[in-house]
Amino acid sequence: MTAIAAQITSILPADTTVIAWQQVPKEEQERLSRAIRGKSPEIIVYPANTAALASLVRFANENRLSLLAYGQGSKLDWGGLVQSPDILVSTQNLNRIIDHAQGDLTITVESGLKIADLQAFLAPSGQFIPLDPSYADNATIGGIMATADAGTWRQRYGGVRDLILGFSFIRHDGEIAKAGGRVVKNVAGYDMMKLF
């Protein structure tokens, strides 16, 4: 175990998975390496909850380590990514449905939830999220937000940013911040959802 992995394991809850890059299966290394520029990361961390992710971000900031976050990695090679990341952070375990207000047509989910799983959850209530992203079987909500990949339905329903009423995010110092809310008539302050 590397020194960074040992430190991270000591500060994060026991249900957080930390894997050294050398222990990652070869096919997964090859898939991730196509998107990583420069040297390979030392570890991949799979936080089990938002508090663990916040602690990891705080640790990385305090120790000047670079992070590269991803869900399933279906669009990891899109756009300019951090070069030679020290740590990969997978949101695969942050995949819960937190709240579904069926009558208000709102749902609160974590970023690692796959859009296909979300659509399957909503289908019995006659609802759906009007997004048609690339690689829909593996695309996560976080990845869809990061890439603004609304697909062809954008012409009818608007882009990803038009569908977000509120969200939480982790700042560089590990603090959890929130913007917006759970209701449509939430107009106070700056429109952070569109900014992000």
C-alpha positions in Angstrom: 0.0 0.0 0.0 1.3 3.4 -0.9 1.8 6.2 1.7 -1.1 8.1 0.2 -3.4 5.1 0.3 -2.4 4.4 4.0 -3.2 7.9 5.0 -6.5 8.0 3.2 -7.5 4.6 4.6 -6.8 5.9 8.1 -9.0 9.1 7.8 -12.0 7.6 5.9 -14.7 5.3 7.2 -14.1 1.5 7.0 -16.8 1.1 4.3 -14.7 3.3 1.9 -12.8 1.2 -0.7 -9.2 2.2 -1.5 -7.4 0.3 -4.3 -3.8 0.8 -5.3 -3.4 1.4 -9.1 -1.3 -1.8 -9.4 -4.2 -3.8 -8.0 -6.8 -2.5 -10.5 -7.6 -5.2 -13.1 -5.6 -4.7 -16.4 -8.7 -4.2 -18.6 -9.9 -1.5 -16.2 -6.5 0.2 -16.1 -6.4 0.2 -19.9 -9.9 1.7 -20.1 -9.1 4.5 -17.6 -5.7 5.1 -19.0 -7.2 6.2 -22.4 -8.6 9.3 -20.6 -5.7 10.0 -18.2 -2.9 12.2 -19.5 0.5 11.8 -18.0 1.4 9.4 -15.3 -1.1 6.9 -13.8 -2.7 7.7 -10.5 -1.6 6.1 -7.3 -5.0 4.9 -6.1 -8.7 4.8 -6.8 -11.0 5.6 -4.0 -14.7 4.6 -3.8 -16.3 6.7 -1.1 -19.5 5.2 0.4 -21.1 8.4 1.4 -20.9 12.2 0.9 -19.1 12.7 4.2 -16.3 10.4 3.2 -16.1 12.2 -0.2 -15.8 15.5 1.6 -13.1 14.2 3.9 -11.2 12.9 0.9 -11.5 16.3 -1.0 -10.3 18.1 2.2 -7.3 15.7 2.6 -6.3 16.2 -1.1 -6.5 20.0 -0.8 -4.4 20.1 2.4 -1.8 17.8 0.8 -1.8 19.4 -2.7 -3.0 16.2 -4.4 -5.0 16.3 -7.6 -8.3 14.4 -7.9 -10.1 13.2 -11.0 -13.7 12.2 -10.2 -15.8 9.9 -12.4 -18.9 7.7 -12.2 -18.8 4.8 -14.6 -16.2 6.5 -16.8 -18.3 6.3 -20.0 -17.4 9.9 -20.9 -14.1 10.2 -19.0 -12.2 11.1 -22.1 -14.5 14.1 -23.0 -13.0 17.5 -22.4 -9.8 18.6 -20.8 -9.0 16.6 -17.7 -6.5 17.1 -14.9 -3.1 15.9 -16.0 -1.4 13.1 -14.0 -4.0 12.9 -11.2 -2.7 11.6 -7.9 -6.1 10.0 -7.0 -9.1 8.8 -9.0 -12.4 9.1 -7.2 -15.3 6.9 -8.3 -18.8 7.9 -7.4 -20.1 4.5 -8.2 -21.1 3.9 -4.5 -22.9 7.3 -4.3 -25.9 5.9 -6.1 -28.9 6.4 -3.8 -32.3 7.9 -4.5 -32.8 10.2 -1.6 -36.3 11.6 -2.1 -39.0 11.4 -4.7 -41.8 13.9 -4.5 -44.0 12.3 -7.1 -46.8 15.0 -7.0 -44.2 17.8 -7.4 -42.4 16.0 -10.2 -39.1 16.3 -8.4 -36.5 13.7 -7.3 -33.3 14.0 -5.3 -30.5 11.6 -6.2 -26.7 11.1 -5.7 -24.3 11.7 -8.6 -23.2 8.1 -9.1 -26.8 6.9 -9.9 -27.0 5.5 -13.5 -29.7 7.3 -15.6 -31.0 3.8 -16.7 -31.6 2.9 -13.0 -33.3 6.2 -12.4 -35.6 5.8 -15.4 -36.5 2.3 -14.2 -37.3 3.7 -10.8 -39.6 6.4 -12.2 -41.3 4.3 -14.9 -44.0 2.7 -12.5 -45.2 6.2 -11.6 -45.4 7.3 -15.3 -42.6 9.7 -14.9 -39.1 10.0 -16.6 -36.1 12.3 -16.7 -36.1 13.9 -20.2 -32.5 13.1 -20.9 -31.1 10.9 -23.7 -27.4 10.8 -23.1 -24.7 8.9 -24.9 -24.0 5.5 -23.4 -27.3 5.6 -21.5 -26.8 2.2 -19.9 -23.7 3.3 -18.0 -24.1 7.1 -17.8 -24.4 8.5 -14.3 -26.2 11.7 -13.2 -22.9 13.3 -12.2 -21.4 12.5 -15.6 -24.4 13.8 -17.4 -24.3 17.0 -15.5 -20.5 17.4 -16.0 -20.8 16.9 -19.8 -24.2 18.5 -20.3 -25.1 15.5 -22.4 -28.9 15.8 -22.8 -29.0 14.1 -26.1 -31.7 14.6 -28.8 -34.4 15.3 -26.3 -32.8 18.7 -25.6 -34.7 20.1 -28.5 -38.0 19.4 -26.8 -37.3 19.5 -23.0 -34.2 21.8 -22.7 -30.7 21.0 -21.6 -29.4 19.4 -18.4 -29.1 22.8 -16.7 -32.8 23.5 -17.4 -33.9 20.5 -15.4 -31.9 21.1 -12.2 -33.7 22.8 -9.4 -31.0 22.5 -6.7 -27.9 20.6 -5.9 -25.2 20.0 -3.3 -21.5 20.0 -4.1 -18.2 19.7 -2.2 -15.9 22.7 -2.3 -12.1 22.3 -2.5 -11.8 22.7 1.3 -14.2 19.7 1.9 -17.2 21.8 2.9 -20.5 20.7 1.5 -22.4 23.6 -0.1 -25.9 23.8 -1.5 -27.6 25.9 -4.2 -31.2 26.1 -5.2 -33.9 24.0 -3.6 -36.6 21.4 -4.2 -39.3 23.6 -5.6 -39.7 25.4 -9.0 -40.4 28.8 -7.5 -36.9 29.2 -6.0 -35.7 32.5 -7.4 -33.6 34.0 -4.5 -30.0 34.8 -5.3 -27.8 33.8 -8.2 -28.8 30.9 -10.5 -26.0 28.6 -9.4 -27.4 25.6 -11.3 -26.9 27.3 -14.6 -23.5 28.6 -13.6 -22.2 25.2 -12.6 
